[in-house]
């Protein structure tokens, strides 16, 4: 396919994640949101309307993925559907392309790439066979605070005092929006599967010298830990059942709501550097908290999205509905609250979408591909394996391709 002047993008999925991308699309110059497909026609129409209302593109809903791929106005796909549909969605896209029903300049897939190493390798094989350029959507690597902090630390601190040796990252909130996230057998795990893909890649990004390949850091060992700290307590088991019904039963089939991972890397110079990553569905604060640190011999940086430029105070006499108008995963409406004025930009969606639009137009190389997504999945499965065995593992441990966490099998008990 000849490169168009502007990239027409179709979204698979119409939920929370897709809507963040659409909001961020107001900052994308070289592409337009042209379509949405969802198993729910109503939700697809709603997401398409949002894109039109925001001036992100003349989007319309499609009846099938194949129909969207076949439309000559669609040049690339953003795959943002639920984890359990990933293989099926990729297969339908690739089938339409290989049978000549449509052409694509690229396909970008939200994190995590799949639910297991085997699934991740399978979808990578499918897109390679179809000859489609691929990108892996990891928004936090495009967060302005992370990007600028990394640039400054390496340009000033590392240049003078030596490379950084410790990175930390965390993503924490009080729980997901949708029932399938809570179901280990559908999602592929709990909070480690859902959010550690962010944090474990952030620490690797911070520890990697700008301009160097991510492969210049070699994982040597990994230590994982998982726990259910809040949501398997009886009162919260009842709360989940009341919210989602009997399909989410944390008395019988819990998922972890806390995970921590420590990775030791070897640098090209033979030095040891360490990445520490934490994720939680049991954090109760104003709302979503993303944080990161990078430390070296004579310097450090710190990033925290709740240390916002804007706060608002509401007294106890202020009445209003519960919402998420101040910050994602908002937990309160009164008191002194941080406000993230432009969440799509702060969390990295704007810069990420701008980059992958340009990449699929052939103007720059993708910074992350599905091969990187496979490697992230290998780290996640190794972390689950370490947690189940209760010991640090040499990376890569044997059996990763066939491994499926106990949480994903519905057999894990905290």
N, C-alpha and C positions, 0 to 999 in steps of 0.2 A: 504494500500500500504506500502510495506517495504521501509524503508528509503534508498534512493540511496546514492552512494558516493558523487555525485554532483547533485545539483538541476537543472533540466531543466525547463526553464521559458518561457512561451508564453505571448506575449503582445497583448492586445486588444486596438487598437488605434495606429496610426502611426505618430501623429503630434508632436508638440513642446515638450509636456510633456514626451512622450515616448522617444524622442531623448535625452532629458536630462538624463533620467534613463540609456539609452544605453551608453552615454558618461561616466556616473558615474560607469558603470559596469566594467570598467577597474580596479577598486579598489576592486572588489568583488572576493573572493578567492574560494568559495565553490559552485558556481553556474554558469550556462551559459545561455545566451539568445539563445533559440532554435527556436523560431517562432514568427511571427507577423500576426495578422489578422486586416484588416481595410475594411470599405465599399469600399475604393478605392484600387483596386489590385495594381495599379501603386505605390501608396504611401506605401503599405505594403511591396512591393518588395524593395523599396528604403530604408525603415527603416531596413529591414533584411540585406541588403547589408552594411549599416552603421555598424551594429553589427559585421558582418564578417570582415569588413575593420579594425575595432578597436580591433579585437581579443577578442570580448566580447562573442563569441559563434558562432557555425555553424548554424546560423538562416536561416529559409526559410519562405516565405509567405504561408498562408493557405487560402483555399477557403471559409471556414466558421469557426465559433467559435466551433461548434460541432466537426468538423474534427480535430481541434487543441487539444481539450480536449481528443479526442479518441486516439491520438498519445501516445504510451507508453513512448516516450522520453520527453513528457511534464508532469512535476510533479506539477507545480503551475502556476497560472495565475496572471499577473499584469494588473489590469483593469484601463485603462487610456483614455478611450473614452469620448465623450462629455456627459454632464449631462443629456441631453434629451434622451440618449440611455441607461442610467444606468439600469433601471428596465428590459428592453428587454434583455440586455446583460447578466445580472445576471440570468434571467429566463432560457436563453439558456444554460448557463454553468451548472446550477443546474439540468435542465432536462436531459442533457447528462449523468451526474453523477448518478442520481437516476434511470435512465433506464439501467444503467450498460454499457453504451457506452464508458466510460472512468473512470479513477481514478485520484484524485487530492490530494496532501498533503496540499494544501493551496491556498487561493485566497487573494490577496492584492488589495485594492481599493483606488484610488486617492481621495483626498479631492475635493469637499465635497462629502459625501457618497451618497447624493441624493439632490432633489430640495425642499423637504418638510419633515416634521416629519413623515407624513403618508408613503411617499415613502421610507424613511430611515428604518422605522420599517418593512416595507414589504420585502425589500431586506435582512435585517437581518434574518427575519423569513425563507426566502428561503434557505439561506446558512446553517442555523441551521438544517432545515429539511433534507437537503442533506448531513449533517454530515461533512461539509468542514471546516477546521480550517481557520480563517479569520484574516486579519491584515488591519489596517487603515493607509494609507500613509500620514503622515504629516511631510514633510521633514524638516521644520524649527526647530522641536524639536530635530533634529539630527545635526543641524549646529554646527560646532566645537566651535565657539565663544559663542553661547548660552549654550552649554553643559558645557564647561570649566568654563565660568563665573559663572554659577549656582553652580557648584561644589565648587569653591573657596569662593563665598559669603556665602554659608551655612556652609562650613567647618571652615572658619575663622571668618567672621563677625557675623553670626547668633549664632554660638557657644559661642561667647564672649558677644555680646551685645543684643541678642534677635532676633527673627525671622523677616524677611523683611515684610514691610507693604504696599508697593506700587510697582506695576510693570506696565511698559508701553511697547507697541509694535506697530510697524507700518510697513505696506507694501505699497509702493507708486511707481507708474510709470505713463506713459502718455497714457496708453490704451492697450487693448488686441490685440492679433495677428489675431484673426479669427472672422468672422461676428457673429457667434452664441453667443459668449460671450456678445455682445452688445444688444442682443435680449432678453428682460426680460422673455418673454413667453417661450422661449426655455431654456435659462440658469437657470431660476428660480429666477431671480432678477438681480441686477446690481453688483456694486463692493462689496457690503456687502456679497452677496451670493458667489461671486467669490473668494474674498481674506480675508474677516474677519475670515473665518474658520482657517486661519493661525494665525492671530494676537491674536484672543481671546483664542486660545489654548496655544500660547506662554506665555501669561501673567499668565495663570493658572499653567503652567509648572514651571515657575520661582518662583511662590509663594508657590509651593508644595515642602515640604522637600524631598530631595533625599532618595529614598527607601520607601517612604510612598505612599499609593495609592492615585490617583488623587481624589478619593471620599472623602478624608479627608478634602478637602476644599468644603464647602457647599455654593452654590450660594444663596444669600438672596434677592437681587434686581438687576434690570438691567435697564439701561437708554440708549436708542438708538436715533441716529439722522442721517438722510440721506438728501442729497441735490444733485442737478445737478449744479455744479459751472461753468463748462466750456463747456461741449459738447452739451448743449441745446441752446447755443448762436447761432444766425443765421449763422455766418461764419463757425462755426464748425459743425452745422447741415449739411451744404452744403458739407463740407469736408468728413463727414461720408458717405453721399449719393454717392459722387464721388468715394469713396473707395470701398463701399460694395453694392451699388445699393439701390433701394427703400425699400428693406426689413429692412434696418436700417434707420428709420425716427425718429429722436429725436425731431422734431417739433410736431409729433403726438403721438409717443410712446417712451418717454424717459425712461432711467434707471438712477439710481443714480450713480454719478461718485465720490462721497465722502460719507464716513460713519464713525461715531465714536460711540463707545460703552463703557460705564462704568459699571463695575460689582462689587458689594460689596459681599465679601465672609466672612463666619464665619469659624474660625480655630477651631481645636479640643480643644484649650484652651478657646474658647469663645471670641477671639479677632476679630475685624473687619480688614480685609485687602482689598485693592482695586486694580482692574485691569483696565487699560485704554488702549483701542485698537483703532487704526485709519487705514483706508485704503483709497486709492485714485487712480483714473484714471486721475486725473487732475494735477498731479505733473510733472513739467517740470524741469528736472535737467540733469546731464550727462546720467542717465539711471535708472534702477531699484534701489530703495533704501529700504533695510530691516534694521530696527533698533529696539533696545530694551534697556530697563533700568530696574534695580532692585534696590530699595532703602530700607534701614533699619535704625535703630537708630543711628549707627555710621559708615555707609558704603554705597557704591553704586557701580554699574557697568554700563557700557555703551557699546553698540555694534552697529556698523554701517558699512554695507558692502561697502559703498562708501569711507570709510576711509581705502583705500586699501594700501597694501605694495608697489604697483607699480603705477606710473603715467607716462604718455607720453605727450609731448608737440608737437603740429603741428602748424606751422605758417599758415597765411592766403594764402600763396603761395603754400601750399601742396594741390594737387588735388587728389580726390579719390571718389569712390562710397560710398553711404550711406550703413551702415551695422550694425552688432551687434558683431563685432570682439573684441570690448573692454569690453563691459558690456551688459547684457540683457536689452532690451528696450532702446537701445542707441539712444540718441537724437542729437549728434553732432560728427563731425570728425576732428574739429580743436580746437585749444586752449589747455589748460592743462586738460587732461582727466584722470580720474581714470581707472585703468585696474584691473579686477578681474581675476587673472591668471588661476584659476581652479574653475569655477563657480559651477560645479557639486559637488565638495567637500565643498566649502564655504556655499552653500545653503542647504547642508545636504543630498543630494541624495546618495552619496557614502556610508556614514555610515548607512543611512536608509535601502538601499538595502542589504548591508552586514548583517544587523540585521535580516531582514525578511527572507533572505535565510537561515540563521542559525535557525531561529524560525521554519520554515517549514520543516527543516531537523530534528527537534526535539531536538536541542541542547540548546535552551533557550526558554523562554516563550515570546510570542508577547508583546511588550510594549504598543501597541495600538491595539484595536480590533474594529469591527464594532459597538459594543455597545458604545464605546467611540465616534464613528462617529455619532451615534444617538443622544448622549448627546450634541455634538457640534451643530448639526442641531437644537436641542431644544433651544440652546442659540441664534442661528442666527434668528430663527423665533420669539423668544421673543423680540429680538432687533428690528426687523421690526415692530412688534406689538406696541412696545413702541414708535417708531418713528411716526407711523400712528396716535397714540392716543395723542402724544405730552406730555407724562408724564412717570415718573419712575414707573416700575411695580414690584410688589412682584413676586419672582421667585419660582416655575413656574406659569405663569398666566394661567387662564382657557382657554380652546379651542385651545391649541397648535397643537394637532393632526390634526385638521381640517383646521388650518389656512393656507392661501396662501396670500403672500404679494400682494398689489395692483400693484407693479412693475411687478410681475409674471403674473398677470391677464391682463396686458396691459392697466390699468385704472389710473395709477399714473401720477400726474402732479406736477412738482416742484413749 
